[in-house]
Amino acid sequence: MDKPTSRFLQEWHDGNPDGLERLLERHLSWIQTHVHGKLSRLLRQKAETGDIVQDAVVQFLRYGPRFRLSNDRQFRALLSRIVENVLHDKYDWFTAKRRSVARERPLPADTVLNLDPPDEGVESPSRIVAQHEQEAWVRLGLELLDPGERQVIILRDWECLSFSAVGKRIGTSRDTARRRYLEALFQLMDHVRGLREGKLDQVLQSS
C-alpha cells in the first residue's frame, strides 16, 4: 500500500523540495485548523495565523531532526504539538536556537529517526546507538517538552549557563532552576525512551 507521507518525507530528505511541497499540501490545512484556536491573541495580532503555523512547520522540517513516519494521523498530531509548543514559547527565540544548533552541529544526512512502531512480535536488534543518532532523538524529544522545561535545558546545555544565570533568565533562584532542570531532564528521558520504542501516541499524550 502506498504511504504518501512516508514517500514525501523521503523525497524531502533526499533533497527534493517537491517533497516538502507535497507534505504541506497534504497536511498544512489540517494543522492550521487544529492549532488556530490555541494561539494567543498576541500571536494572532503579529501575523496571519496560517502564516505563523506554516512557518513553524517549515522551520521544523528544515532544521529539526529527520524522521520517518507513515501514519497520517500521527504525523499531523506530532507536527501540531511541535507547532503549539513553539508558538507558546518565545517563537523567534526558540526558532533561532534550533536553526543555530542545526547549522553549528549538523546531523549526518543519513540520520533519520523511525517513529513507526516496530512490527508486532519483532524486536529491534540490541546495539549501541551512535552519538549523532542519540542527539537526534534528544532534539526531537525537546520539541515535545513544555516551553518552560525546554527553556531551562537549552539555557543550561546549549548556552552552558550556570544555574545562577539560568535562574536569573527565568526569574527564579539558583536552587529552583536546578530543580526545574532535573525535572525537565527526567521528562525528556521519558520522551526519548517512548519515541525510540515507537510509542508516539503515548508520548504526545504525556507531553
C-alpha positions as CSV (number, residue, x, y, z in Angstrom):
1,M,0.0,0.0,0.0
2,D,1.3,3.4,-0.9
3,K,2.1,5.6,2.1
4,P,2.3,9.2,0.6
5,T,3.5,10.9,3.8
6,S,6.4,8.5,4.2
7,R,7.3,8.9,0.5
8,F,7.1,12.7,0.6
9,L,9.3,12.7,3.7
10,Q,11.9,10.6,1.9
11,E,11.8,12.9,-1.1
12,W,12.4,15.9,1.2
13,H,15.3,14.0,3.0
14,D,16.8,13.3,-0.5
15,G,16.9,17.0,-1.2
16,N,13.8,17.2,-3.5
17,P,11.9,20.4,-2.5
18,D,8.8,18.9,-4.1
19,G,8.6,16.5,-1.1
20,L,8.1,19.5,1.3
21,E,5.5,21.0,-1.0
22,R,3.6,17.7,-1.1
23,L,3.7,17.4,2.7
24,L,2.4,20.9,3.1
25,E,-0.4,20.3,0.5
26,R,-1.4,17.1,2.3
27,H,-1.3,18.2,5.9
28,L,-0.9,22.0,6.4
29,S,-4.6,22.9,6.2
30,W,-5.5,20.4,8.9
31,I,-2.7,21.5,11.2
32,Q,-3.6,25.2,10.8
33,T,-7.2,24.4,11.7
34,H,-6.2,22.4,14.7
35,V,-3.7,24.9,16.0
36,H,-5.7,28.1,15.2
37,G,-7.8,28.1,18.4
38,K,-4.7,27.6,20.6
39,L,-2.8,30.7,19.5
40,S,-2.5,33.6,21.9
41,R,-4.1,36.9,21.0
42,L,-0.7,38.4,20.8
43,L,0.5,35.9,18.2
44,R,-2.7,36.4,16.2
45,Q,-2.0,40.2,16.1
46,K,1.5,39.7,14.8
47,A,0.6,37.9,11.6
48,E,-2.0,35.8,10.0
49,T,-2.5,32.5,11.8
50,G,-1.9,30.5,8.7
51,D,1.4,32.2,8.0
52,I,2.6,31.6,11.5
53,V,1.7,27.9,11.5
54,Q,3.2,27.3,8.1
55,D,6.4,29.0,9.0
56,A,6.7,26.9,12.2
57,V,6.1,23.7,10.3
58,V,8.6,24.6,7.6
59,Q,11.2,25.7,10.1
60,F,10.9,22.3,11.9
61,L,11.1,20.2,8.8
62,R,14.1,22.2,7.6
63,Y,16.1,22.4,10.9
64,G,14.7,19.7,13.2
65,P,15.9,16.1,13.2
66,R,14.8,14.0,10.2
67,F,12.3,11.3,10.9
68,R,10.3,8.6,9.2
69,L,6.6,8.3,9.9
70,S,3.9,6.6,7.6
71,N,0.8,7.3,9.7
72,D,-1.0,10.4,8.6
73,R,-2.8,10.9,11.9
74,Q,0.4,10.6,13.9
75,F,2.3,12.9,11.5
76,R,-0.4,15.6,12.0
77,A,-0.5,15.1,15.8
78,L,3.3,15.3,16.0
79,L,3.6,18.5,13.9
80,S,0.6,20.1,15.6
81,R,2.2,19.5,19.1
82,I,5.6,20.8,17.9
83,V,3.9,23.9,16.4
84,E,1.9,24.6,19.6
85,N,4.9,24.2,21.8
86,V,7.0,26.6,19.7
87,L,4.3,29.2,19.4
88,H,3.5,29.2,23.1
89,D,7.3,29.7,23.7
90,K,9.2,32.7,22.6
91,Y,8.7,31.9,19.0
92,D,11.6,33.8,17.4
93,W,14.0,32.8,20.3
94,F,13.5,29.1,20.0
95,T,13.3,29.1,16.2
96,A,16.7,30.9,16.1
97,K,18.1,28.4,18.7
98,R,17.0,25.4,16.6
99,R,18.4,26.8,13.4
100,S,21.7,27.7,15.1
101,V,22.2,24.2,16.5
102,A,21.3,22.6,13.2
103,R,24.0,24.7,11.5
104,E,26.7,24.5,14.2
105,R,26.2,20.8,15.0
106,P,24.6,19.4,11.8
107,L,23.5,15.8,12.0
108,P,24.6,13.4,9.2
109,A,22.2,13.3,6.3
110,D,21.6,9.6,6.9
111,T,20.3,10.2,10.4
112,V,16.6,9.5,10.1
113,L,14.6,8.5,13.1
114,N,12.0,5.8,12.6
115,L,8.8,6.8,14.5
116,D,6.7,4.0,13.2
117,P,6.0,1.3,15.8
118,P,8.1,-1.9,15.3
119,D,6.5,-4.8,13.6
120,E,4.4,-6.9,16.0
121,G,6.5,-9.7,17.5
122,V,9.7,-8.4,16.1
123,E,12.3,-6.8,18.4
124,S,14.8,-4.3,17.3
125,P,18.4,-5.6,17.5
126,S,20.3,-4.5,20.6
127,R,23.0,-2.1,19.6
128,I,24.9,0.9,20.9
129,V,23.2,4.0,19.4
130,A,25.6,6.2,17.6
131,Q,26.2,9.5,19.2
132,H,24.6,11.5,16.4
133,E,21.5,9.4,16.4
134,Q,21.1,9.8,20.2
135,E,21.4,13.6,19.7
136,A,18.7,13.5,17.1
137,W,16.4,11.7,19.5
138,V,17.1,14.2,22.2
139,R,16.4,17.1,19.8
140,L,13.1,15.6,18.8
141,G,12.2,15.0,22.5
142,L,13.0,18.6,23.3
143,E,10.5,19.7,20.7
144,L,7.7,17.9,22.7
145,L,8.6,19.4,26.1
146,D,6.6,22.2,27.6
147,P,8.2,25.5,26.7
148,G,9.4,26.1,30.3
149,E,11.0,22.7,30.5
150,R,12.7,23.2,27.2
151,Q,14.0,26.6,28.1
152,V,15.9,25.5,31.2
153,I,17.5,22.7,29.2
154,I,18.5,25.0,26.4
155,L,19.9,27.6,28.7
156,R,21.9,25.0,30.7
157,D,23.1,22.6,28.0
158,W,23.1,24.7,24.8
159,E,24.1,28.1,26.2
160,C,26.1,26.5,29.0
161,L,24.9,28.9,31.7
162,S,25.3,28.3,35.4
163,F,22.2,27.5,37.5
164,S,22.5,31.0,38.9
165,A,22.4,32.5,35.4
166,V,19.6,30.2,34.4
167,G,17.7,31.3,37.5
168,K,18.1,35.0,36.5
169,R,16.9,34.3,33.0
170,I,13.7,32.6,34.1
171,G,13.1,34.8,37.2
172,T,13.8,32.3,40.0
173,S,16.6,31.2,42.4
174,R,19.6,29.0,41.6
175,D,18.2,26.1,43.5
176,T,14.8,26.3,41.9
177,A,16.5,26.5,38.5
178,R,18.5,23.4,39.3
179,R,15.3,21.5,40.4
180,R,13.4,22.5,37.3
181,Y,16.3,21.5,35.1
182,L,16.4,18.0,36.7
183,E,12.7,17.6,36.4
184,A,12.9,18.6,32.7
185,L,15.7,16.1,32.1
186,F,13.6,13.3,33.5
187,Q,10.7,14.3,31.3
188,L,13.0,14.4,28.3
189,M,14.4,11.0,29.1
190,D,10.8,9.6,29.2
191,H,10.0,11.2,25.8
192,V,13.1,9.8,24.2
193,R,12.5,6.4,25.5
194,G,8.9,6.4,24.3
195,L,9.9,7.7,20.8
196,R,12.6,5.1,20.3
197,E,10.1,2.4,21.3
198,G,7.6,3.6,18.6
199,K,5.1,4.8,21.2
200,L,4.5,8.2,19.7
201,D,0.8,8.4,20.8
202,Q,1.8,7.8,24.4
203,V,4.5,10.5,24.3
204,L,2.1,13.0,22.8
205,Q,-0.5,12.3,25.5
206,S,2.0,12.7,28.3
207,S,3.6,15.9,26.9
